[in-house]
C-alpha cells in the first residue's frame, strides 16, 4: 500500500474555456484563485485559451 502522506491532496485545479464567465464567477465565489491562462488543444475545440483556477486545501 502506498504511503498515505504521498496521496494527500494539497489543492484542486480546474481548467475552463476562456470566456466562460458564469464558471469564472462560480469558481471565484467558491474561493478558487485565478492562476493564469494556457493554450490547450482538444479535437473538438482546436487551440483554445483555458483559464486555470486553484483552490488550496
PDBQT receptor file of N, H, CA, C and O in Angstrom, charges set to zero:
ATOM      1  N   UNK A   1       0.843  -1.184   0.000  1.00  0.00    +0.000 N 
ATOM      2  CA  UNK A   1       0.000   0.000   0.000  1.00  0.00    +0.000 C 
ATOM      3  C   UNK A   1       0.885   1.243   0.000  1.00  0.00    +0.000 C 
ATOM      4  O   UNK A   1       1.900   1.290   0.694  1.00  0.00    +0.000 OA
ATOM      5  N   UNK A   2       0.496   2.245  -0.778  1.00  0.00    +0.000 N 
ATOM      6  H   UNK A   2      -0.329   2.207  -1.342  1.00  0.00    +0.000 HD
ATOM      7  CA  UNK A   2       1.278   3.474  -0.882  1.00  0.00    +0.000 C 
ATOM      8  C   UNK A   2       1.204   4.258   0.412  1.00  0.00    +0.000 C 
ATOM      9  O   UNK A   2       0.225   4.168   1.153  1.00  0.00    +0.000 OA
ATOM     10  N   UNK A   3       2.245   5.025   0.675  1.00  0.00    +0.000 N 
ATOM     11  H   UNK A   3       3.040   5.098   0.073  1.00  0.00    +0.000 HD
ATOM     12  CA  UNK A   3       2.307   5.874   1.850  1.00  0.00    +0.000 C 
ATOM     13  C   UNK A   3       1.153   6.869   1.829  1.00  0.00    +0.000 C 
ATOM     14  O   UNK A   3       0.944   7.545   0.821  1.00  0.00    +0.000 OA
ATOM     15  N   UNK A   4       0.405   6.970   2.915  1.00  0.00    +0.000 N 
ATOM     16  H   UNK A   4       0.574   6.421   3.733  1.00  0.00    +0.000 HD
ATOM     17  CA  UNK A   4      -0.765   7.845   2.971  1.00  0.00    +0.000 C 
ATOM     18  C   UNK A   4      -0.384   9.303   2.711  1.00  0.00    +0.000 C 
ATOM     19  O   UNK A   4      -1.131  10.018   2.043  1.00  0.00    +0.000 OA
ATOM     20  N   UNK A   5       0.748   9.752   3.218  1.00  0.00    +0.000 N 
ATOM     21  H   UNK A   5       1.354   9.171   3.761  1.00  0.00    +0.000 HD
ATOM     22  CA  UNK A   5       1.150  11.146   3.031  1.00  0.00    +0.000 C 
ATOM     23  C   UNK A   5       1.429  11.470   1.571  1.00  0.00    +0.000 C 
ATOM     24  O   UNK A   5       1.219  12.606   1.145  1.00  0.00    +0.000 OA
ATOM     25  N   UNK A   6       1.891  10.509   0.805  1.00  0.00    +0.000 N 
ATOM     26  H   UNK A   6       2.061   9.587   1.151  1.00  0.00    +0.000 HD
ATOM     27  CA  UNK A   6       2.176  10.740  -0.604  1.00  0.00    +0.000 C 
ATOM     28  C   UNK A   6       0.890  10.941  -1.405  1.00  0.00    +0.000 C 
ATOM     29  O   UNK A   6       0.933  11.485  -2.508  1.00  0.00    +0.000 OA
ATOM     30  N   UNK A   7      -0.239  10.515  -0.873  1.00  0.00    +0.000 N 
ATOM     31  H   UNK A   7      -0.274  10.074   0.023  1.00  0.00    +0.000 HD
ATOM     32  CA  UNK A   7      -1.500  10.611  -1.590  1.00  0.00    +0.000 C 
ATOM     33  C   UNK A   7      -2.354  11.798  -1.146  1.00  0.00    +0.000 C 
ATOM     34  O   UNK A   7      -3.448  11.996  -1.676  1.00  0.00    +0.000 OA
ATOM     35  N   UNK A   8      -1.882  12.581  -0.197  1.00  0.00    +0.000 N 
ATOM     36  H   UNK A   8      -0.994  12.420   0.233  1.00  0.00    +0.000 HD
ATOM     37  CA  UNK A   8      -2.660  13.719   0.271  1.00  0.00    +0.000 C 
ATOM     38  C   UNK A   8      -2.742  14.789  -0.803  1.00  0.00    +0.000 C 
ATOM     39  O   UNK A   8      -1.745  15.122  -1.444  1.00  0.00    +0.000 OA
ATOM     40  N   UNK A   9      -3.939  15.322  -0.990  1.00  0.00    +0.000 N 
ATOM     41  H   UNK A   9      -4.749  15.051  -0.468  1.00  0.00    +0.000 HD
ATOM     42  CA  UNK A   9      -4.133  16.417  -1.946  1.00  0.00    +0.000 C 
ATOM     43  C   UNK A   9      -3.902  17.734  -1.233  1.00  0.00    +0.000 C 
ATOM     44  O   UNK A   9      -4.333  17.913  -0.094  1.00  0.00    +0.000 OA
ATOM     45  N   UNK A  10      -3.226  18.649  -1.894  1.00  0.00    +0.000 N 
ATOM     46  H   UNK A  10      -2.876  18.504  -2.819  1.00  0.00    +0.000 HD
ATOM     47  CA  UNK A  10      -2.960  19.956  -1.319  1.00  0.00    +0.000 C 
ATOM     48  C   UNK A  10      -3.765  21.057  -2.012  1.00  0.00    +0.000 C 
ATOM     49  O   UNK A  10      -3.947  22.145  -1.466  1.00  0.00    +0.000 OA
ATOM     50  N   UNK A  11      -4.240  20.762  -3.211  1.00  0.00    +0.000 N 
ATOM     51  H   UNK A  11      -4.092  19.878  -3.655  1.00  0.00    +0.000 HD
ATOM     52  CA  UNK A  11      -5.011  21.766  -3.952  1.00  0.00    +0.000 C 
ATOM     53  C   UNK A  11      -5.849  21.076  -5.021  1.00  0.00    +0.000 C 
ATOM     54  O   UNK A  11      -5.564  19.956  -5.445  1.00  0.00    +0.000 OA
ATOM     55  N   UNK A  12      -6.884  21.782  -5.436  1.00  0.00    +0.000 N 
ATOM     56  H   UNK A  12      -7.115  22.691  -5.092  1.00  0.00    +0.000 HD
ATOM     57  CA  UNK A  12      -7.718  21.340  -6.552  1.00  0.00    +0.000 C 
ATOM     58  C   UNK A  12      -7.509  22.360  -7.663  1.00  0.00    +0.000 C 
ATOM     59  O   UNK A  12      -7.631  23.563  -7.434  1.00  0.00    +0.000 OA
ATOM     60  N   UNK A  13      -7.197  21.887  -8.859  1.00  0.00    +0.000 N 
ATOM     61  H   UNK A  13      -7.098  20.910  -9.045  1.00  0.00    +0.000 HD
ATOM     62  CA  UNK A  13      -7.002  22.762 -10.003  1.00  0.00    +0.000 C 
ATOM     63  C   UNK A  13      -8.064  22.470 -11.054  1.00  0.00    +0.000 C 
ATOM     64  O   UNK A  13      -8.303  21.312 -11.399  1.00  0.00    +0.000 OA
ATOM     65  N   UNK A  14      -8.697  23.517 -11.557  1.00  0.00    +0.000 N 
ATOM     66  H   UNK A  14      -8.503  24.457 -11.277  1.00  0.00    +0.000 HD
ATOM     67  CA  UNK A  14      -9.726  23.392 -12.582  1.00  0.00    +0.000 C 
ATOM     68  C   UNK A  14      -9.322  24.209 -13.799  1.00  0.00    +0.000 C 
ATOM     69  O   UNK A  14      -8.717  25.274 -13.670  1.00  0.00    +0.000 OA
ATOM     70  N   UNK A  15      -9.655  23.712 -14.969  1.00  0.00    +0.000 N 
ATOM     71  H   UNK A  15     -10.147  22.847 -15.075  1.00  0.00    +0.000 HD
ATOM     72  CA  UNK A  15      -9.428  24.453 -16.212  1.00  0.00    +0.000 C 
ATOM     73  C   UNK A  15     -10.774  24.679 -16.880  1.00  0.00    +0.000 C 
ATOM     74  O   UNK A  15     -11.604  23.772 -16.943  1.00  0.00    +0.000 OA
ATOM     75  N   UNK A  16     -10.986  25.886 -17.377  1.00  0.00    +0.000 N 
ATOM     76  H   UNK A  16     -10.312  26.622 -17.326  1.00  0.00    +0.000 HD
ATOM     77  CA  UNK A  16     -12.236  26.161 -18.069  1.00  0.00    +0.000 C 
ATOM     78  C   UNK A  16     -11.956  26.987 -19.308  1.00  0.00    +0.000 C 
ATOM     79  O   UNK A  16     -10.958  27.704 -19.387  1.00  0.00    +0.000 OA
ATOM     80  N   UNK A  17     -12.845  26.876 -20.265  1.00  0.00    +0.000 N 
ATOM     81  H   UNK A  17     -13.655  26.294 -20.201  1.00  0.00    +0.000 HD
ATOM     82  CA  UNK A  17     -12.694  27.611 -21.506  1.00  0.00    +0.000 C 
ATOM     83  C   UNK A  17     -12.714  29.115 -21.243  1.00  0.00    +0.000 C 
ATOM     84  O   UNK A  17     -13.548  29.612 -20.487  1.00  0.00    +0.000 OA
ATOM     85  N   UNK A  18     -11.792  29.826 -21.873  1.00  0.00    +0.000 N 
ATOM     86  H   UNK A  18     -11.114  29.422 -22.487  1.00  0.00    +0.000 HD
ATOM     87  CA  UNK A  18     -11.792  31.274 -21.777  1.00  0.00    +0.000 C 
ATOM     88  C   UNK A  18     -13.130  31.819 -22.247  1.00  0.00    +0.000 C 
ATOM     89  O   UNK A  18     -13.694  31.332 -23.227  1.00  0.00    +0.000 OA
ATOM     90  N   UNK A  19     -13.631  32.810 -21.563  1.00  0.00    +0.000 N 
ATOM     91  H   UNK A  19     -13.173  33.205 -20.766  1.00  0.00    +0.000 HD
ATOM     92  CA  UNK A  19     -14.914  33.399 -21.930  1.00  0.00    +0.000 C 
ATOM     93  C   UNK A  19     -16.107  32.791 -21.213  1.00  0.00    +0.000 C 
ATOM     94  O   UNK A  19     -17.231  33.261 -21.388  1.00  0.00    +0.000 OA
ATOM     95  N   UNK A  20     -15.891  31.759 -20.412  1.00  0.00    +0.000 N 
ATOM     96  H   UNK A  20     -14.978  31.376 -20.270  1.00  0.00    +0.000 HD
ATOM     97  CA  UNK A  20     -16.981  31.132 -19.671  1.00  0.00    +0.000 C 
ATOM     98  C   UNK A  20     -17.188  31.909 -18.368  1.00  0.00    +0.000 C 
ATOM     99  O   UNK A  20     -16.787  31.464 -17.292  1.00  0.00    +0.000 OA
ATOM    100  N   UNK A  21     -17.814  33.062 -18.486  1.00  0.00    +0.000 N 
ATOM    101  H   UNK A  21     -18.140  33.423 -19.360  1.00  0.00    +0.000 HD
ATOM    102  CA  UNK A  21     -17.973  33.959 -17.338  1.00  0.00    +0.000 C 
ATOM    103  C   UNK A  21     -18.777  33.358 -16.188  1.00  0.00    +0.000 C 
ATOM    104  O   UNK A  21     -18.412  33.577 -15.033  1.00  0.00    +0.000 OA
ATOM    105  N   UNK A  22     -19.863  32.605 -16.445  1.00  0.00    +0.000 N 
ATOM    106  H   UNK A  22     -20.160  32.427 -17.383  1.00  0.00    +0.000 HD
ATOM    107  CA  UNK A  22     -20.584  32.020 -15.313  1.00  0.00    +0.000 C 
ATOM    108  C   UNK A  22     -19.702  31.076 -14.474  1.00  0.00    +0.000 C 
ATOM    109  O   UNK A  22     -19.778  31.084 -13.245  1.00  0.00    +0.000 OA
ATOM    110  N   UNK A  23     -18.877  30.276 -15.132  1.00  0.00    +0.000 N 
ATOM    111  H   UNK A  23     -18.815  30.269 -16.131  1.00  0.00    +0.000 HD
ATOM    112  CA  UNK A  23     -17.989  29.368 -14.390  1.00  0.00    +0.000 C 
ATOM    113  C   UNK A  23     -16.917  30.157 -13.640  1.00  0.00    +0.000 C 
ATOM    114  O   UNK A  23     -16.585  29.824 -12.503  1.00  0.00    +0.000 OA
ATOM    115  N   UNK A  24     -16.374  31.204 -14.271  1.00  0.00    +0.000 N 
ATOM    116  H   UNK A  24     -16.644  31.475 -15.195  1.00  0.00    +0.000 HD
ATOM    117  CA  UNK A  24     -15.376  32.035 -13.599  1.00  0.00    +0.000 C 
ATOM    118  C   UNK A  24     -15.950  32.624 -12.310  1.00  0.00    +0.000 C 
ATOM    119  O   UNK A  24     -15.314  32.581 -11.257  1.00  0.00    +0.000 OA
ATOM    120  N   UNK A  25     -17.146  33.168 -12.411  1.00  0.00    +0.000 N 
ATOM    121  H   UNK A  25     -17.662  33.204 -13.267  1.00  0.00    +0.000 HD
ATOM    122  CA  UNK A  25     -17.789  33.773 -11.236  1.00  0.00    +0.000 C 
ATOM    123  C   UNK A  25     -18.050  32.722 -10.152  1.00  0.00    +0.000 C 
ATOM    124  O   UNK A  25     -17.844  32.978  -8.965  1.00  0.00    +0.000 OA
ATOM    125  N   UNK A  26     -18.502  31.549 -10.568  1.00  0.00    +0.000 N 
ATOM    126  H   UNK A  26     -18.670  31.341 -11.532  1.00  0.00    +0.000 HD
ATOM    127  CA  UNK A  26     -18.767  30.478  -9.606  1.00  0.00    +0.000 C 
ATOM    128  C   UNK A  26     -17.492  30.083  -8.883  1.00  0.00    +0.000 C 
ATOM    129  O   UNK A  26     -17.469  30.033  -7.653  1.00  0.00    +0.000 OA
ATOM    130  N   UNK A  27     -16.422  29.800  -9.635  1.00  0.00    +0.000 N 
ATOM    131  H   UNK A  27     -16.441  29.840 -10.634  1.00  0.00    +0.000 HD
ATOM    132  CA  UNK A  27     -15.164  29.358  -9.016  1.00  0.00    +0.000 C 
ATOM    133  C   UNK A  27     -14.609  30.431  -8.080  1.00  0.00    +0.000 C 
ATOM    134  O   UNK A  27     -14.171  30.124  -6.971  1.00  0.00    +0.000 OA
ATOM    135  N   UNK A  28     -14.626  31.674  -8.522  1.00  0.00    +0.000 N 
ATOM    136  H   UNK A  28     -14.981  31.923  -9.423  1.00  0.00    +0.000 HD
ATOM    137  CA  UNK A  28     -14.116  32.746  -7.677  1.00  0.00    +0.000 C 
ATOM    138  C   UNK A  28     -14.968  32.896  -6.418  1.00  0.00    +0.000 C 
ATOM    139  O   UNK A  28     -14.439  33.161  -5.339  1.00  0.00    +0.000 OA
ATOM    140  N   UNK A  29     -16.280  32.728  -6.550  1.00  0.00    +0.000 N 
ATOM    141  H   UNK A  29     -16.710  32.512  -7.427  1.00  0.00    +0.000 HD
ATOM    142  CA  UNK A  29     -17.166  32.801  -5.399  1.00  0.00    +0.000 C 
ATOM    143  C   UNK A  29     -16.952  31.681  -4.403  1.00  0.00    +0.000 C 
ATOM    144  O   UNK A  29     -17.244  31.830  -3.216  1.00  0.00    +0.000 OA
ATOM    145  N   UNK A  30     -16.439  30.557  -4.886  1.00  0.00    +0.000 N 
ATOM    146  H   UNK A  30     -16.202  30.436  -5.850  1.00  0.00    +0.000 HD
ATOM    147  CA  UNK A  30     -16.155  29.413  -4.014  1.00  0.00    +0.000 C 
ATOM    148  C   UNK A  30     -14.745  29.464  -3.427  1.00  0.00    +0.000 C 
ATOM    149  O   UNK A  30     -14.349  28.565  -2.685  1.00  0.00    +0.000 OA
ATOM    150  N   UNK A  31     -13.990  30.505  -3.754  1.00  0.00    +0.000 N 
ATOM    151  H   UNK A  31     -14.311  31.235  -4.358  1.00  0.00    +0.000 HD
ATOM    152  CA  UNK A  31     -12.660  30.660  -3.182  1.00  0.00    +0.000 C 
ATOM    153  C   UNK A  31     -11.511  30.194  -4.063  1.00  0.00    +0.000 C 
ATOM    154  O   UNK A  31     -10.366  30.176  -3.611  1.00  0.00    +0.000 OA
ATOM    155  N   UNK A  32     -11.789  29.813  -5.317  1.00  0.00    +0.000 N 
ATOM    156  H   UNK A  32     -12.719  29.827  -5.683  1.00  0.00    +0.000 HD
ATOM    157  CA  UNK A  32     -10.720  29.434  -6.235  1.00  0.00    +0.000 C 
ATOM    158  C   UNK A  32      -9.997  30.691  -6.700  1.00  0.00    +0.000 C 
ATOM    159  O   UNK A  32     -10.628  31.726  -6.917  1.00  0.00    +0.000 OA
ATOM    160  N   UNK A  33      -8.683  30.608  -6.852  1.00  0.00    +0.000 N 
ATOM    161  H   UNK A  33      -8.171  29.768  -6.676  1.00  0.00    +0.000 HD
ATOM    162  CA  UNK A  33      -7.872  31.736  -7.311  1.00  0.00    +0.000 C 
ATOM    163  C   UNK A  33      -7.461  31.520  -8.759  1.00  0.00    +0.000 C 
ATOM    164  O   UNK A  33      -7.077  30.415  -9.145  1.00  0.00    +0.000 OA
ATOM    165  N   UNK A  34      -7.542  32.575  -9.557  1.00  0.00    +0.000 N 
ATOM    166  H   UNK A  34      -7.853  33.472  -9.243  1.00  0.00    +0.000 HD
ATOM    167  CA  UNK A  34      -7.095  32.520 -10.947  1.00  0.00    +0.000 C 
ATOM    168  C   UNK A  34      -5.578  32.380 -10.957  1.00  0.00    +0.000 C 
ATOM    169  O   UNK A  34      -4.876  33.155 -10.308  1.00  0.00    +0.000 OA
ATOM    170  N   UNK A  35      -5.067  31.382 -11.701  1.00  0.00    +0.000 N 
ATOM    171  H   UNK A  35      -5.638  30.752 -12.229  1.00  0.00    +0.000 HD
ATOM    172  CA  UNK A  35      -3.633  31.109 -11.730  1.00  0.00    +0.000 C 
ATOM    173  C   UNK A  35      -2.980  31.449 -13.064  1.00  0.00    +0.000 C 
ATOM    174  O   UNK A  35      -1.754  31.512 -13.148  1.00  0.00    +0.000 OA
ATOM    175  N   UNK A  36      -3.765  31.666 -14.094  1.00  0.00    +0.000 N 
ATOM    176  H   UNK A  36      -4.761  31.614 -14.026  1.00  0.00    +0.000 HD
ATOM    177  CA  UNK A  36      -3.199  32.001 -15.391  1.00  0.00    +0.000 C 
ATOM    178  C   UNK A  36      -4.005  31.389 -16.519  1.00  0.00    +0.000 C 
ATOM    179  O   UNK A  36      -4.978  30.669 -16.300  1.00  0.00    +0.000 OA
ATOM    180  N   UNK A  37      -3.572  31.697 -17.729  1.00  0.00    +0.000 N 
ATOM    181  H   UNK A  37      -2.781  32.282 -17.907  1.00  0.00    +0.000 HD
ATOM    182  CA  UNK A  37      -4.229  31.203 -18.938  1.00  0.00    +0.000 C 
ATOM    183  C   UNK A  37      -3.224  30.429 -19.770  1.00  0.00    +0.000 C 
ATOM    184  O   UNK A  37      -2.089  30.870 -19.950  1.00  0.00    +0.000 OA
ATOM    185  N   UNK A  38      -3.636  29.279 -20.278  1.00  0.00    +0.000 N 
ATOM    186  H   UNK A  38      -4.558  28.921 -20.132  1.00  0.00    +0.000 HD
ATOM    187  CA  UNK A  38      -2.767  28.465 -21.128  1.00  0.00    +0.000 C 
ATOM    188  C   UNK A  38      -3.528  28.044 -22.375  1.00  0.00    +0.000 C 
ATOM    189  O   UNK A  38      -4.725  27.765 -22.304  1.00  0.00    +0.000 OA
ATOM    190  N   UNK A  39      -2.849  27.994 -23.516  1.00  0.00    +0.000 N 
ATOM    191  H   UNK A  39      -1.877  28.221 -23.574  1.00  0.00    +0.000 HD
ATOM    192  CA  UNK A  39      -3.488  27.468 -24.722  1.00  0.00    +0.000 C 
ATOM    193  C   UNK A  39      -3.403  25.943 -24.701  1.00  0.00    +0.000 C 
ATOM    194  O   UNK A  39      -2.325  25.377 -24.518  1.00  0.00    +0.000 OA
ATOM    195  N   UNK A  40      -4.535  25.291 -24.888  1.00  0.00    +0.000 N 
ATOM    196  H   UNK A  40      -5.410  25.751 -25.037  1.00  0.00    +0.000 HD
ATOM    197  CA  UNK A  40      -4.578  23.825 -24.925  1.00  0.00    +0.000 C 
ATOM    198  C   UNK A  40      -5.303  23.390 -26.186  1.00  0.00    +0.000 C 
ATOM    199  O   UNK A  40      -6.191  24.088 -26.675  1.00  0.00    +0.000 OA
ATOM    200  N   UNK A  41      -4.919  22.237 -26.707  1.00  0.00    +0.000 N 
ATOM    201  H   UNK A  41      -4.198  21.670 -26.310  1.00  0.00    +0.000 HD
ATOM    202  CA  UNK A  41      -5.537  21.712 -27.918  1.00  0.00    +0.000 C 
ATOM    203  C   UNK A  41      -6.426  20.530 -27.585  1.00  0.00    +0.000 C 
ATOM    204  O   UNK A  41      -5.991  19.572 -26.946  1.00  0.00    +0.000 OA
ATOM    205  N   UNK A  42      -7.663  20.603 -28.018  1.00  0.00    +0.000 N 
ATOM    206  H   UNK A  42      -8.016  21.381 -28.537  1.00  0.00    +0.000 HD
ATOM    207  CA  UNK A  42      -8.602  19.483 -27.942  1.00  0.00    +0.000 C 
ATOM    208  C   UNK A  42      -9.225  19.338 -29.322  1.00  0.00    +0.000 C 
ATOM    209  O   UNK A  42      -9.468  20.336 -30.001  1.00  0.00    +0.000 OA
ATOM    210  N   UNK A  43      -9.483  18.120 -29.736  1.00  0.00    +0.000 N 
ATOM    211  H   UNK A  43      -9.285  17.309 -29.185  1.00  0.00    +0.000 HD
ATOM    212  CA  UNK A  43     -10.014  17.900 -31.083  1.00  0.00    +0.000 C 
ATOM    213  C   UNK A  43     -11.329  18.631 -31.322  1.00  0.00    +0.000 C 
ATOM    214  O   UNK A  43     -11.575  19.111 -32.428  1.00  0.00    +0.000 OA
ATOM    215  N   UNK A  44     -12.176  18.722 -30.299  1.00  0.00    +0.000 N 
ATOM    216  H   UNK A  44     -11.976  18.331 -29.400  1.00  0.00    +0.000 HD
ATOM    217  CA  UNK A  44     -13.478  19.369 -30.511  1.00  0.00    +0.000 C 
ATOM    218  C   UNK A  44     -13.421  20.893 -30.460  1.00  0.00    +0.000 C 
ATOM    219  O   UNK A  44     -14.358  21.547 -30.917  1.00  0.00    +0.000 OA
ATOM    220  N   UNK A  45     -12.344  21.483 -29.915  1.00  0.00    +0.000 N 
ATOM    221  H   UNK A  45     -11.583  20.952 -29.543  1.00  0.00    +0.000 HD
ATOM    222  CA  UNK A  45     -12.244  22.941 -29.840  1.00  0.00    +0.000 C 
ATOM    223  C   UNK A  45     -11.051  23.504 -30.607  1.00  0.00    +0.000 C 
ATOM    224  O   UNK A  45     -11.021  24.700 -30.894  1.00  0.00    +0.000 OA
ATOM    225  N   UNK A  46     -10.073  22.676 -30.945  1.00  0.00    +0.000 N 
ATOM    226  H   UNK A  46     -10.098  21.704 -30.712  1.00  0.00    +0.000 HD
ATOM    227  CA  UNK A  46      -8.837  23.179 -31.533  1.00  0.00    +0.000 C 
ATOM    228  C   UNK A  46      -8.020  23.873 -30.449  1.00  0.00    +0.000 C 
ATOM    229  O   UNK A  46      -8.172  23.570 -29.266  1.00  0.00    +0.000 OA
ATOM    230  N   UNK A  47      -7.158  24.799 -30.846  1.00  0.00    +0.000 N 
ATOM    231  H   UNK A  47      -7.034  25.045 -31.808  1.00  0.00    +0.000 HD
ATOM    232  CA  UNK A  47      -6.378  25.565 -29.870  1.00  0.00    +0.000 C 
ATOM    233  C   UNK A  47      -7.287  26.600 -29.236  1.00  0.00    +0.000 C 
ATOM    234  O   UNK A  47      -7.880  27.434 -29.921  1.00  0.00    +0.000 OA
ATOM    235  N   UNK A  48      -7.386  26.534 -27.934  1.00  0.00    +0.000 N 
ATOM    236  H   UNK A  48      -6.905  25.857 -27.378  1.00  0.00    +0.000 HD
ATOM    237  CA  UNK A  48      -8.271  27.420 -27.192  1.00  0.00    +0.000 C 
ATOM    238  C   UNK A  48      -7.599  27.835 -25.898  1.00  0.00    +0.000 C 
ATOM    239  O   UNK A  48      -6.885  27.043 -25.282  1.00  0.00    +0.000 OA
ATOM    240  N   UNK A  49      -7.823  29.077 -25.483  1.00  0.00    +0.000 N 
ATOM    241  H   UNK A  49      -8.403  29.720 -25.984  1.00  0.00    +0.000 HD
ATOM    242  CA  UNK A  49      -7.306  29.518 -24.187  1.00  0.00    +0.000 C 
ATOM    243  C   UNK A  49      -8.145  28.914 -23.069  1.00  0.00    +0.000 C 
ATOM    244  O   UNK A  49      -9.374  28.993 -23.083  1.00  0.00    +0.000 OA
ATOM    245  N   UNK A  50      -7.465  28.313 -22.107  1.00  0.00    +0.000 N 
ATOM    246  H   UNK A  50      -6.467  28.249 -22.096  1.00  0.00    +0.000 HD
ATOM    247  CA  UNK A  50      -8.110  27.764 -20.928  1.00  0.00    +0.000 C 
ATOM    248  C   UNK A  50      -7.616  28.531 -19.711  1.00  0.00    +0.000 C 
ATOM    249  O   UNK A  50      -6.419  28.778 -19.568  1.00  0.00    +0.000 OA
ATOM    250  N   UNK A  51      -8.535  28.902 -18.843  1.00  0.00    +0.000 N 
ATOM    251  H   UNK A  51      -9.507  28.701 -18.959  1.00  0.00    +0.000 HD
ATOM    252  CA  UNK A  51      -8.204  29.596 -17.608  1.00  0.00    +0.000 C 
ATOM    253  C   UNK A  51      -8.006  28.564 -16.505  1.00  0.00    +0.000 C 
ATOM    254  O   UNK A  51      -8.803  27.636 -16.365  1.00  0.00    +0.000 OA
ATOM    255  N   UNK A  52      -6.950  28.727 -15.731  1.00  0.00    +0.000 N 
ATOM    256  H   UNK A  52      -6.303  29.481 -15.845  1.00  0.00    +0.000 HD
ATOM    257  CA  UNK A  52      -6.660  27.799 -14.642  1.00  0.00    +0.000 C 
ATOM    258  C   UNK A  52      -7.028  28.441 -13.315  1.00  0.00    +0.000 C 
ATOM    259  O   UNK A  52      -6.659  29.580 -13.030  1.00  0.00    +0.000 OA
ATOM    260  N   UNK A  53      -7.765  27.683 -12.512  1.00  0.00    +0.000 N 
ATOM    261  H   UNK A  53      -8.066  26.758 -12.744  1.00  0.00    +0.000 HD
ATOM    262  CA  UNK A  53      -8.154  28.125 -11.172  1.00  0.00    +0.000 C 
ATOM    263  C   UNK A  53      -7.702  27.092 -10.167  1.00  0.00    +0.000 C 
ATOM    264  O   UNK A  53      -7.724  25.893 -10.445  1.00  0.00    +0.000 OA
ATOM    265  N   UNK A  54      -7.287  27.556  -8.987  1.00  0.00    +0.000 N 
ATOM    266  H   UNK A  54      -7.269  28.530  -8.760  1.00  0.00    +0.000 HD
ATOM    267  CA  UNK A  54      -6.787  26.639  -7.960  1.00  0.00    +0.000 C 
ATOM    268  C   UNK A  54      -7.422  26.978  -6.614  1.00  0.00    +0.000 C 
ATOM    269  O   UNK A  54      -7.625  28.142  -6.268  1.00  0.00    +0.000 OA
ATOM    270  N   UNK A  55      -7.724  25.919  -5.872  1.00  0.00    +0.000 N 
ATOM    271  H   UNK A  55      -7.558  24.974  -6.153  1.00  0.00    +0.000 HD
ATOM    272  CA  UNK A  55      -8.246  26.041  -4.516  1.00  0.00    +0.000 C 
ATOM    273  C   UNK A  55      -7.314  25.266  -3.597  1.00  0.00    +0.000 C 
ATOM    274  O   UNK A  55      -7.199  24.045  -3.704  1.00  0.00    +0.000 OA
ATOM    275  N   UNK A  56      -6.649  25.980  -2.693  1.00  0.00    +0.000 N 
ATOM    276  H   UNK A  56      -6.743  26.972  -2.606  1.00  0.00    +0.000 HD
ATOM    277  CA  UNK A  56      -5.714  25.328  -1.777  1.00  0.00    +0.000 C 
ATOM    278  C   UNK A  56      -6.495  24.707  -0.629  1.00  0.00    +0.000 C 
ATOM    279  O   UNK A  56      -7.324  25.360   0.006  1.00  0.00    +0.000 OA
ATOM    280  N   UNK A  57      -6.214  23.431  -0.376  1.00  0.00    +0.000 N 
ATOM    281  H   UNK A  57      -5.541  22.901  -0.892  1.00  0.00    +0.000 HD
ATOM    282  CA  UNK A  57      -6.916  22.716   0.698  1.00  0.00    +0.000 C 
ATOM    283  C   UNK A  57      -6.249  22.928   2.038  1.00  0.00    +0.000 C 
ATOM    284  O   UNK A  57      -6.711  22.397   3.048  1.00  0.00    +0.000 OA
TER     285      UNK A  57
